Amino acid sequence: MSDAVGIFTWPARPLFDGTTFDEEQDGERLTDQLARVKAYMLANAGTPKTLSEISRATRAPEASVSARLRDLRKPRQGSLVVERVRVGPGLFAYSVKA
């Protein structure tokens, strides 16, 4: 169920949760980050990208990119398949299957 105002709709429950999540302080920022990471990864579906590459392209910190990639795996975010491959010592790249 969604609340509708004009042409815009919002999910009835927040996209994020957790003990430190505050919708008022974090909701817009995290939703925007998630949208940018998801769009970038889907536009590059099947092409592995490092956290650094995703960070530069989306203007989000690497730690946030990592968290948003985990979010993409969650059912409320579409249960996307996010694959991880080792590309060097301690370096991984991520790809999304559309």
Secondary structure in CASP SS format (residue, H / E / C, confidence):
PFRMAT SS
TARGET T0000
AUTHOR 0000-0000-0000
METHOD secondary structure of the structure
MODEL  1
M C 1.00
S E 1.00
D E 1.00
A E 1.00
V E 1.00
G C 1.00
I C 1.00
F E 1.00
T E 1.00
W E 1.00
P E 1.00
A C 1.00
R C 1.00
P C 1.00
L C 1.00
F C 1.00
D C 1.00
G C 1.00
T C 1.00
T C 1.00
F C 1.00
D C 1.00
E H 1.00
E H 1.00
Q H 1.00
D H 1.00
G H 1.00
E H 1.00
R H 1.00
L H 1.00
T H 1.00
D H 1.00
Q H 1.00
L H 1.00
A H 1.00
R H 1.00
V H 1.00
K H 1.00
A H 1.00
Y H 1.00
M H 1.00
L H 1.00
A H 1.00
N C 1.00
A C 1.00
G C 1.00
T C 1.00
P C 1.00
K E 1.00
T E 1.00
L H 1.00
S H 1.00
E H 1.00
I H 1.00
S H 1.00
R H 1.00
A H 1.00
T H 1.00
R C 1.00
A C 1.00
P C 1.00
E H 1.00
A H 1.00
S H 1.00
V H 1.00
S H 1.00
A H 1.00
R H 1.00
L H 1.00
R H 1.00
D H 1.00
L H 1.00
R C 1.00
K C 1.00
P H 1.00
R H 1.00
Q H 1.00
G C 1.00
S C 1.00
L C 1.00
V E 1.00
V E 1.00
E E 1.00
R E 1.00
V E 1.00
R E 1.00
V E 1.00
G E 1.00
P C 1.00
G C 1.00
L E 1.00
F E 1.00
A E 1.00
Y E 1.00
S E 1.00
V E 1.00
K E 1.00
A C 1.00
END
